[in-house]
Every structure is written in structure tokens, then in C-alpha cells.
Amino acid sequence: MQIARVRKQSKEKMAFTGFTSFFAKDKTFKPVKKKAFEPGTIKYDLHKHANASLQSGIDLKSVVKLPPDESINDWIAVHVVDFFNRINLIYGTVCDYCTDESCPKMTGGPKYEYHWCDGDRYKRPTALPANKYISLLMDWAEAQINNEEIFPCRVGVPFPRNYIATCKKILTRLFRVFVHVYIHHFERLRAIGAEAHINTCYKHFYYFVTEHDLVDKKELEPLKEMTKNIC
């Protein structure tokens, strides 16, 4: 398996701006549309705090912890948005190689296959080519993030009761993109020198979702061995 050859990188530091600049060298999967955090709001301050922590190069396990006296819902919100954008950019570097022919199913090796279900157009779990699955996933996640009834932007507007459940679903599905890219397209990432960048992004994601119990352990199984190597 390709991911078994992933090695720990000697340098772990990566700022979001550096990450986006690196992947901007390649064609992106689709335009990245990030939900705006208005200056002066709590979410904007938390977003700046999170990115400043990454830029400082401190241990990623510490970066993901909830800052003192801050809201866990706001902390999760800014990370869901950032992870959506980063993973979108990562897939953009391999999308030309992820076709109906090369990836007729959304898989993570021979043991794991994901079927799409959104309760709307696809009411039942449906097998799809990986590129179609990921396109639908990104459109769906973006719609959730931009829905102010789920991710309120205005101060004083409470989060809905299903907020954490929705975030868990978004992050679980985004993790599946990591699974597919690492197992089926890792050589492409290595060829363009993106190995260290995606490893750092993955570690940040993994530490965050495990710190806050946002992705079920069973969902993390496909990358279990790689995670042992780099985390």
C-alpha cells in the first residue's frame, strides 16, 4: 500500500496562507468559497487565533485544544471551514488523475467503499465514481457551511440543536477524501512535492477530530497504519 511508505517529516510547521499558496501552483478542484468571518466577531478572532497558532510552529496537539474561556461551538465552526478549504485544495491537485476510468468507485483500497446518500437526489446509498462522489460531497458540505441556520454568523444567534451532529457528518465525509487521496493518489502528491503539506494538514485534522470526538474511530480505520507512522 502506498501510504505505508509515508514517513514523518522533519519540519511540521505550516500556515494556512502558505498551504494555499503552495497548492495554488496547481489546478484546483473548484473555486474555494469560504464562509466569511466578519472582523470584530468571536469567530473572526478565533480564526485568527487558530492560524496564528499554526504559524507559530507549536505542537499540533496543543493547537487543537479549546482556548480558555472560548465557545466549543465557535472553535469547531472555524475549523470545519478551514478543513473544508484545505481538503478541497488538496483534491484539486489530483482531480485530473481521478477519473471515471481510474477510480470507478469511491474507495480506500480494496476493503473500504463509500456510497453517497444526501436524502435529496440520492435518497439511498449509491455507488458512484470517486470524482462524482467527492464533487457531491464538496457541494453538500459547502451548502451546510453557508447555511446560517446551521452556522450562524451574527453575534447572539444560537447554534441549532443539530449543530454538532452536522459538523461530525461534514468532518467524517471530509476524512473520506483523505482516505481516497492517500491510498489512490499519493504518488501524484509526492511527485509535486506536496507530501509534507498534506501530512501536516492530515495531522492537524486528525488531532482536532480526536481531541473533540468528532469522527467515529471506526471511520478512522482505513488510515490507521499511516496515522501511527506520522502522528
BELQUIQUI-V785939 format. One record per backbone hydrogen bond with DSSP energy under -0.5 kcal/mol. NH is the residue of the N-H (numbers start at 1). CO is the residue of the C=O. Records with the same first field share a line. If there is no record, write none. Layout:
NH: CO ; CO
//
This chain:
4: 1
5: 2
6: 3
14: 54
19: 15
20: 16
21: 17
22: 18
23: 19
24: 20
25: 22
26: 23
29: 88
33: 31
34: 32
38: 36
41: 38
45: 41
46: 42
47: 43
48: 44
49: 45
50: 46
51: 47
52: 48
53: 49
54: 50
55: 51
56: 52
57: 53 ; 54
58: 53
62: 59
63: 59
64: 60
65: 62
70: 67
75: 71
76: 72
77: 73
78: 74
79: 75
80: 76
81: 77
82: 78
83: 79
84: 80
85: 81
86: 82
87: 83
88: 84
89: 85
90: 86
91: 87
92: 88
93: 89 ; 90
94: 91
95: 91
97: 94
98: 94 ; 95
99: 97
103: 99
106: 128
107: 105
108: 109 ; 112
114: 106
116: 126
118: 122
119: 122
123: 121
126: 116
130: 103
133: 129
134: 130
135: 131
136: 132
137: 133
138: 134
139: 135
140: 136
141: 137
142: 138
143: 139
144: 140
145: 141
146: 142
147: 144
148: 146
150: 147
151: 147
152: 150
157: 154
158: 156
163: 160
166: 162
167: 163
168: 164
169: 165
170: 166
171: 167
172: 168
173: 169
174: 170
175: 171
176: 172
177: 173 ; 174
178: 174
179: 175
180: 176
181: 177
182: 178
183: 179
184: 180
185: 180 ; 181
186: 182
188: 185
189: 185
190: 186
191: 187
192: 188
193: 190
194: 189
198: 194
199: 195
200: 196
201: 197
202: 198
203: 199
204: 200
205: 201
206: 202
207: 203
208: 204
209: 205
210: 206
211: 207
212: 208
213: 210
214: 209
215: 209
219: 216
220: 216 ; 217
221: 218
223: 220
224: 221
227: 223
228: 224
229: 225
230: 226
231: 227
//
